[in-house]
Amino acid sequence: MGSYGGSLKDISAIDIGAMVVREAVKRAGIKPSEVDEVIIGQVGEIAENGFVARAVSLKAGMPKETTAYSVNRQCGSGLQAIADAVMEIQTGFAAVVVMSKEKAEALGIAPKLKIEGYAVAGFDAELMGYSPKLSSEKLAGKLGIDLREIDMFEINEAFASQAYAVSRDLGLDPKKVNIYGGGISIGHPIGATGAVLTVKIMYELMRTDKKDAMISMCIGGGQGISMYFTKAE
């Protein structure tokens, strides 16, 4: 995670995006020619970053036939990009590689995470930050799961008070929430945090006996987004 004014300050969003997309493809063990679409979560698309997804795709070495588009749902952009890839059931990127089980089997790739579902919810704009409670409850109801039984919970800290309120009102065990720190201590690159947290929970599930995790994020204007993952078997 970069820090404000740190070593990445002189590297453009396109160059950084290309680096993580290129590395995601490499780690997934697939060829660029096997990528159907690149989906980038990005907030503040102006000037040379006006259509950052296509520029990132080409600079990352994806073929010209690979299409691309950007997603802007404020803080939830990275998670929304992953959700869009799931809905399309194609290969897509937001610093992670998403594909169907059938596609993974055809390519001989061992999946690391399974996305069980996601939900978006809205609430009073004046109470921005609280909606992750609602999106998490909505998702739990849709999937028939008990939030308190989930092994790991990431609630993005836009502010300390909102993350605490969401965790408290969901009745979560504090020992399961943001166990390695949250946005305040680690950082919150707005468009990328959803993907960052996905990679974070992926490695935690891979290296431990934890079986599942949920990520939730507040979004400017009174919205919230949550996504539930299980360890790939």
C-alpha positions as CSV (number, residue, x, y, z in Angstrom):
1,M,0.0,0.0,0.0
2,G,1.5,3.4,-1.0
3,S,1.7,6.4,1.3
4,Y,0.8,10.0,0.5
5,G,3.8,11.6,-1.3
6,G,5.7,8.3,-1.2
7,S,7.8,6.5,-3.8
8,L,4.8,6.0,-6.1
9,K,3.9,9.7,-6.4
10,D,5.6,10.2,-9.8
11,I,4.1,7.0,-11.4
12,S,1.0,7.6,-13.4
13,A,-2.3,5.7,-12.6
14,I,-2.0,4.0,-16.0
15,D,1.5,2.7,-15.3
16,I,0.6,1.5,-11.8
17,G,-2.6,-0.1,-13.2
18,A,-0.6,-1.8,-16.0
19,M,1.9,-3.2,-13.5
20,V,-0.8,-4.9,-11.3
21,V,-2.8,-6.2,-14.2
22,R,0.4,-7.7,-15.8
23,E,1.3,-9.3,-12.5
24,A,-2.2,-10.6,-11.9
25,V,-2.2,-12.4,-15.3
26,K,1.3,-13.8,-14.5
27,R,0.3,-15.1,-11.1
28,A,-2.9,-16.6,-12.5
29,G,-0.8,-18.6,-14.9
30,I,-2.7,-17.5,-18.0
31,K,-1.8,-15.9,-21.3
32,P,-2.8,-12.3,-22.2
33,S,-4.6,-13.7,-25.2
34,E,-6.9,-15.6,-22.9
35,V,-8.2,-12.4,-21.2
36,D,-11.6,-11.4,-22.6
37,E,-12.1,-8.1,-20.7
38,V,-10.2,-5.8,-18.4
39,I,-12.4,-4.0,-15.7
40,I,-10.7,-1.2,-13.7
41,G,-12.0,0.4,-10.6
42,Q,-11.0,4.1,-10.8
43,V,-12.2,7.3,-9.1
44,G,-11.4,10.7,-10.6
45,E,-11.0,9.9,-14.3
46,I,-9.8,13.1,-15.9
47,A,-7.3,14.2,-18.5
48,E,-5.0,11.3,-19.6
49,N,-6.9,9.1,-17.2
50,G,-10.2,9.8,-19.0
51,F,-10.5,6.2,-20.1
52,V,-7.9,4.5,-18.0
53,A,-9.1,0.9,-18.4
54,R,-8.2,0.6,-22.1
55,A,-4.9,2.4,-21.6
56,V,-4.0,0.1,-18.7
57,S,-5.0,-3.0,-20.7
58,L,-2.8,-2.2,-23.7
59,K,0.1,-1.1,-21.5
60,A,-0.1,-4.3,-19.5
61,G,0.4,-6.3,-22.8
62,M,-3.2,-7.4,-23.4
63,P,-4.0,-7.9,-27.1
64,K,-6.0,-5.2,-28.9
65,E,-8.9,-7.7,-29.1
66,T,-9.3,-7.6,-25.3
67,T,-11.9,-5.1,-24.5
68,A,-11.9,-2.8,-21.4
69,Y,-14.0,-0.4,-19.3
70,S,-13.8,1.5,-16.1
71,V,-16.1,1.5,-13.0
72,N,-16.6,4.4,-10.6
73,R,-18.6,3.6,-7.5
74,Q,-16.4,5.8,-5.3
75,C,-14.9,3.8,-2.5
76,G,-16.6,0.6,-3.7
77,S,-15.1,0.8,-7.2
78,G,-12.6,-2.0,-6.8
79,L,-15.2,-4.4,-5.4
80,Q,-17.8,-3.3,-8.0
81,A,-15.2,-4.1,-10.8
82,I,-14.9,-7.6,-9.4
83,A,-18.7,-8.0,-9.2
84,D,-19.1,-6.9,-12.8
85,A,-16.6,-9.5,-13.8
86,V,-18.6,-12.1,-12.0
87,M,-21.8,-11.1,-13.7
88,E,-20.2,-11.3,-17.1
89,I,-18.6,-14.7,-16.2
90,Q,-15.5,-13.6,-18.0
91,T,-11.9,-13.0,-17.1
92,G,-11.5,-9.6,-15.6
93,F,-9.2,-7.5,-13.5
94,A,-9.0,-5.1,-10.6
95,A,-5.6,-6.4,-9.5
96,V,-7.3,-9.9,-9.3
97,V,-8.3,-12.4,-11.9
98,V,-11.9,-13.5,-12.0
99,M,-13.2,-16.4,-14.1
100,S,-15.9,-19.1,-14.0
101,K,-15.1,-22.5,-12.5
102,E,-15.5,-24.0,-15.9
103,K,-13.0,-21.6,-17.4
104,A,-10.5,-22.3,-14.7
105,E,-10.8,-26.1,-15.2
106,A,-10.4,-25.7,-19.0
107,L,-7.1,-23.7,-18.4
108,G,-5.9,-26.1,-15.7
109,I,-5.9,-23.4,-13.1
110,A,-6.5,-24.1,-9.4
111,P,-8.9,-21.4,-8.0
112,K,-8.0,-19.7,-4.8
113,L,-11.3,-18.0,-3.8
114,K,-15.0,-18.5,-4.6
115,I,-17.3,-15.5,-4.8
116,E,-20.6,-16.5,-3.4
117,G,-22.4,-13.3,-4.0
118,Y,-22.6,-9.5,-3.4
119,A,-25.1,-6.9,-2.5
120,V,-25.4,-3.1,-2.7
121,A,-27.6,-1.1,-0.3
122,G,-28.6,2.6,0.1
123,F,-29.4,4.7,3.2
124,D,-29.6,8.4,4.2
125,A,-26.8,10.3,2.5
126,E,-26.3,12.3,5.7
127,L,-25.3,9.1,7.4
128,M,-22.7,8.1,4.9
129,G,-20.6,5.2,6.2
130,Y,-23.4,3.2,7.8
131,S,-24.7,1.4,4.7
132,P,-22.2,-1.5,4.9
133,K,-24.4,-2.8,7.7
134,L,-27.4,-2.8,5.4
135,S,-25.5,-4.3,2.4
136,S,-24.1,-7.0,4.6
137,E,-27.5,-7.9,6.1
138,K,-29.0,-7.9,2.6
139,L,-26.3,-10.2,1.3
140,A,-26.7,-12.5,4.3
141,G,-30.4,-12.7,3.8
142,K,-29.9,-13.5,0.1
143,L,-27.4,-16.3,0.8
144,G,-29.0,-17.6,4.0
145,I,-25.9,-17.2,6.1
146,D,-25.2,-15.9,9.7
147,L,-22.8,-13.0,9.6
148,R,-21.6,-13.8,13.1
149,E,-20.4,-17.2,12.0
150,I,-18.1,-15.8,9.2
151,D,-14.4,-16.4,10.0
152,M,-13.1,-13.0,8.8
153,F,-14.7,-9.6,8.2
154,E,-13.1,-6.6,6.4
155,I,-15.0,-3.3,7.0
156,N,-13.2,-0.6,5.1
157,E,-12.4,2.3,7.5
158,A,-13.4,5.5,5.7
159,F,-13.7,6.8,9.3
160,A,-13.1,5.0,12.6
161,S,-16.6,5.8,13.9
162,Q,-18.5,4.4,10.9
163,A,-16.5,1.1,10.8
164,Y,-17.0,0.7,14.6
165,A,-20.7,1.4,14.3
166,V,-21.2,-1.1,11.5
167,S,-19.3,-3.9,13.4
168,R,-21.1,-3.1,16.6
169,D,-24.6,-3.1,15.1
170,L,-23.9,-6.3,13.1
171,G,-23.0,-8.0,16.4
172,L,-19.6,-9.1,15.0
173,D,-16.7,-10.4,17.1
174,P,-14.1,-7.7,17.1
175,K,-11.4,-10.3,16.9
176,K,-12.6,-11.2,13.4
177,V,-12.8,-7.7,12.1
178,N,-9.9,-5.9,10.3
179,I,-7.5,-8.3,12.0
180,Y,-4.4,-6.7,10.3
181,G,-5.6,-3.1,10.5
182,G,-7.9,-1.1,8.3
183,G,-8.0,1.9,6.0
184,I,-6.8,4.3,8.7
185,S,-3.6,2.4,9.6
186,I,-2.8,0.9,6.2
187,G,-4.4,3.3,3.7
188,H,-7.4,3.6,1.4
189,P,-6.6,4.2,-2.3
190,I,-10.3,4.9,-3.1
191,G,-10.7,3.0,-6.4
192,A,-8.4,0.1,-5.5
193,T,-9.3,-0.8,-1.9
194,G,-12.0,-3.4,-2.9
195,A,-9.4,-5.3,-4.8
196,V,-6.7,-4.8,-2.1
197,L,-9.0,-6.3,0.5
198,T,-9.9,-9.2,-1.8
199,V,-6.2,-10.1,-2.1
200,K,-5.8,-9.6,1.6
201,I,-8.6,-12.1,2.5
202,M,-7.4,-14.5,-0.2
203,Y,-4.0,-15.0,1.3
204,E,-5.4,-15.2,4.8
205,L,-7.8,-18.0,3.8
206,M,-5.0,-19.8,1.9
207,R,-2.6,-19.8,4.8
208,T,-5.0,-20.6,7.6
209,D,-7.9,-22.9,8.4
210,K,-10.4,-20.0,8.0
211,K,-13.2,-21.0,5.6
212,D,-14.8,-17.8,4.6
213,A,-14.7,-14.0,4.7
214,M,-16.8,-10.9,3.9
215,I,-15.7,-7.5,2.7
216,S,-17.9,-4.5,3.1
217,M,-17.3,-0.8,2.1
218,C,-19.2,2.4,2.5
219,I,-19.7,4.5,-0.7
220,G,-20.1,8.3,-1.0
221,G,-23.8,9.4,-1.0
222,G,-25.1,6.9,1.5
223,Q,-24.4,3.5,-0.2
224,G,-22.7,0.3,0.9
225,I,-21.4,-2.8,-0.9
226,S,-20.6,-6.2,0.5
227,M,-19.1,-9.4,-1.0
228,Y,-18.9,-12.8,0.5
229,F,-16.1,-15.3,-0.3
230,T,-15.4,-18.9,0.6
231,K,-12.1,-20.8,0.3
232,A,-11.9,-22.6,-3.0
233,E,-11.9,-26.4,-2.6
